[in-house]
Amino acid sequence: MPRSRVLHLGWEPYACMLLIKPPTNVMLPSAECRERAEQKITEAELQPRHEKRLRTAAQGWLVLADLTARLEASVSGPPSVDPAE
């Protein structure tokens, strides 16, 4: 009786893990998030079959860009006031 592929739990289910890049723990700047959103919008225009998925991805990148911009602003602090003025 041949072995069932469902019951065989060798390395095959984890083969896709070999293709995933390990996280670099680097936060993308908001400008790069916006660039990626623009790329997804361009892809959506070129690939009508995947338009909904690509536009959803673009929305996600824009939300991330907004949150990142807020974080960048909070880290840089409030604008400094020149005492000479």
N, C-alpha and C positions, 0 to 999 in steps of 0.2 A: 504494500500500500504506500503510495507516494506521500511525502510529508506535506502538510498543508502550509502554505505561505503565511497564513494567518497565525498559526501556532508557532512558527519559527521566529524566535525573537533574538536573532544574532545581532550583528551590527547594522543590518539593513534599515531598520526604522530610524537610526541615528545618522544615516549617511548624509542627510541634508545638513546636519550640524557641521559637517566639514566645510560647507560652502559659506557659512555665516561668518562674517568677520567679527573678531572679538571687539567688545566696546572699548573705545579709546578714552572715555570719561572726559571728553572735551566738549564744552558747550559751544554750539554754533552761535555766531553773532546774529543779531536780528536782520542785518542786511543780507546775510547768506540764506536765512530762512525765507526771506522775501524772494530772493533769486530762485530758490527751489520751487516756491509757489508759482512763479512765472513760468518755470520750465514745465511744471505739471499742466498749467493752463495751455501752453503751446502744444504739449503732447495731446491734450484733450481735443484741441482743434484739428490735429492731424489724424487722430484715431477715434472716429465717432463711435466705434463699437465699445470702447472703454471710457467714453466721455464722463459718465457718471462717477466712476471710480476715481478717475484722475482729477475731476473737479473737487471731489470730496477730499482727496489727498492735498490739493492746493489749499482748500479751506483750513485743513489741519496745520499746514505750514504757516498760513497767515496768523492763525491763533497763536502758534508758538512764537512767531516773530513779534507779536504784540506783547506777549508775556516776557519775552527776552528783552525787548526794548524797555519795558518797565523796570526790569531787574538791572539793566545796564544804567538806567537813569538813577536808580536808588543807590547803586554802588558808587557812581561818580559824584553823588551828593548834589545838593542844591547849587544853583549857579552862584558863583562868588560875587560879592558886591565890592566894587572898587572904592576904598575909603576916600580917594582923591575926588570923587564926584560929589 
